[in-house]
Amino acid sequence: METGARNLITDVAGLRVGNAEDHRIKSGVTVLLSDRPFTAGVHVMGGAPGTRETDLLAPDKTVQQVDALVLSGGSAFGLDAATGVTDGLRAMGRGFAVGDQRVPIVPAAILFDLLNGGDKGWDRSPYYDIGRAAFANAATDFGLGTTGAGTGATTATFKGGLGSASCVLPSGHTVGAIVAVNALGSATMDDQGQFWAAPFEQGNEFGNLGFGTPTGGLPPTKLSSHNTTIAIVATDADLTQAQCTRMATAAHDGMARALVPSHTPMDGDLIFAASTNAKPLTNPVEDTLWLGHAAATCLARAIARGVYLATASPTDTLPTWSDTFTSA
């Protein structure tokens, strides 16, 4: 599988991503948008999730499509970001029609970045404004690393960040992933900086280090509550909400390949899946199998890219991968 032209989730035609952040508080928001509603599902495997409107994504619920998906820092405070996005969509006339009203559907997930060295002494949650700014910034090209929802993210060993990757299947369907990497576990397997996701790297997207040799014993962890990796995988394949849910479920394999350990009781690990419904399935059984595999592979690569591209900021509590392994 080759990458899309940008190697970003926006290689899925019609999708846009907006990032906004406040470096003083060391936190931010990422929003996924489209010009029209898109089908979405979700699967949660972490033991400590923080979410908004994820129940609505179950295949038996009334609303089958959403207007946006939001990933945010800030723990429970970060759920305000979705309200900023919702108001932006409402101003555009977007949303689920209820009489003469429009109600934008904006599921969201948050990560815990309140102990990362930023100034969290606000009197009013800043996340509404950051969410509204991320909505306004939505574009097909966007930054990675220390930006958006990955601004204040950390892992057990290095600073985390925002990552994205894409691929094109032989069927012609495009799959992409975007992730805010804030894991209890580690994205690297040893003190040489090799990524657990190395077997899936395309070109030199996260250092072209080749394969490392895992060391013995338990991998490093940050045994506390300031964790959670949240992600979106997307495709142009025409999927139902049930099929999106299955793709989100399969994509968790990519998280487990790239972060060790993952899906712990202290992580709220969650993956949304989105379909723009643009390209029909030729062989529904075979196509959905490979879409799930591609989603997992893209997510593993995106996780490594998020850590690889993180940049240093004042008051950081952890080093960046790039400062540790490329400063010499």
CORTAHU-V341621 format. One record per run of one state. SS is the DSSP state (@ for helix, = for strand, . for the rest). FROM is the first residue (numbers start at 1). TO is the last residue. Records with the same first field share a line. If there is no record, write none. Layout:
BEGIN
SS: FROM-TO ; FROM-TO
END
This chain:
BEGIN
.: 1-1 ; 3-8 ; 12-14 ; 23-26 ; 45-50 ; 53-54 ; 58-64 ; 73-74 ; 92-95 ; 99-100 ; 104-105 ; 111-126 ; 137-138 ; 140-144 ; 146-147 ; 151-153 ; 155-158 ; 160-160 ; 169-173 ; 182-185 ; 187-187 ; 189-194 ; 201-229 ; 238-240 ; 259-259 ; 261-269 ; 280-283 ; 309-320 ; 326-328
=: 2-2 ; 15-22 ; 27-44 ; 51-52 ; 65-72 ; 96-98 ; 101-103 ; 106-110 ; 139-139 ; 145-145 ; 154-154 ; 159-159 ; 161-168 ; 174-181 ; 186-186 ; 188-188 ; 195-195 ; 230-237 ; 260-260 ; 270-279
@: 9-11 ; 55-57 ; 75-91 ; 127-136 ; 148-150 ; 196-200 ; 241-258 ; 284-308 ; 321-325
END
